[in-house]
Every structure is written in structure tokens, then in C-alpha cells.
Amino acid sequence: QLADDIAAMKEKIKAIHEECTNTKQELESQISSKRRQIQLLESKISSLDNPEDADSTIQKYNRRYEELLELQKKNREEMRANMKAVNDEIRNAMELVKKYEEYKKKTVEEVMEYLERKEEAIQNLRLLDS
């Protein structure tokens, strides 16, 4: 019985030791995380303590904002110019198509008139031959 009690006590001690080790690791991890958070907060506090750094950061972001606005304006202007160029090309192509259609119609009419004159001439020759 005593041996069983000793074995049970050893198992309890081992389980408690493992639980203690796990808890220690978890606590160390939490402490490490809290230290990182504290470092971040200290960094933020020190930047707030130095308004020149905050002002320079604000100026830096304002300059970047202005640059982005200028880039956006430039891109819009380029896009408008490209759209105008494309519209002009389409308009020119449509005019060329229209001129070609008119030329084609005129040519067909001229050919038809020529054929009609030739047909009349042939008819006149047939009448003269008969």
C-alpha cells in the first residue's frame, strides 16, 4: 500500500511539475508580449514628447499627399488627352468610311450608266442591222 501511495504521490508531483512548467511558459510568453506592447507605447510617448518629430512626420505625410494629388491630376489629364485622341481617330476613320462609301456608290452609278449606254448602243446597232 505504501508503495502505491508513493507512486501516486510521485505521479501527482510530476503532473503538478508539468502544470507548473506549462504555466511558467505561458506567463513568460505573456510577459514578453506585454514588454513589446510597453516598448511600442514608450516609442509613441517619446514621439509625442518630441513635437518636432511629430511635426516633421505630419509634414512628410502632407508632402506625400500633395504628390499623390499632383499625380492624380496628371493621370486625369493624360487620360483626357488619350480619350480625345481616340475619339479623333474614330471620327477620322468614320469620315474615311463615309467618303469610301460615297466613292463606291458614285463608281457603281458611273459603271451602271456606262453599261446602260453600252446596252443602248448595242440595241441601236441591232436595230441598224435588222
Secondary structure as GFF3:
##gff-version 3
##sequence-region A 1 130
A	DSSP	alpha_helix	2	49	.	.	.	ID=ss1
A	DSSP	alpha_helix	51	129	.	.	.	ID=ss2
###
